Amino acid sequence: MIKLLYFASLRETLGTAAEELALPGGVDSVTALRGHLAARGGAWQTLLTAKSVRCAVNQVTVGAEARLADGDEVAFFPPVTGG
C-alpha cells in the first residue's frame, strides 16, 4: 500500500485530499502511477498527466522516473509561486 496526497487545486478538483492504494503490478514509478491514476478518466486524466503537476515521494521532490515501493507516501501538487 502507498499513501497518496493531493494538495491545493488538485485536492479541490479531484474531490479528495488523500487515499491509500495497493500498487498494481507494473506500477513501480511516478510515471506509471500517473498513468494508472489518469486511467480513472475525467479530472484524473487531465490533472495528473499535466507536466505542471509536481510530485514528492516521502517528502522529497522527485522526477517522473522515481521508483515507488510499498509504504511510500506520494504527494501531487501544482507549482508553487512565491510572492
C-alpha positions, 0 to 999 in steps of 0.5 A: 500500500502507498499513501497518496496526497493531493494538495491545493487545486488538485485536492479541490478538483479531484474531490479528495485530499488523500487515499491509500492504494495497493500498487498494481503490478507494473506500477513501480514509478511516478510515471506509471502511477500517473498513468494508472491514476489518469486511467480513472478518466475525467479530472484524473486524466487531465490533472495528473498527466499535466507536466505542471503537476509536481510530485514528492515521494516521502517528502522529497521532490522527485522526477517522473522516473522515481521508483515507488515501493510499498509504504511510500507516501506520494504527494501531487501538487501544482507549482508553487509561486512565491510572492 
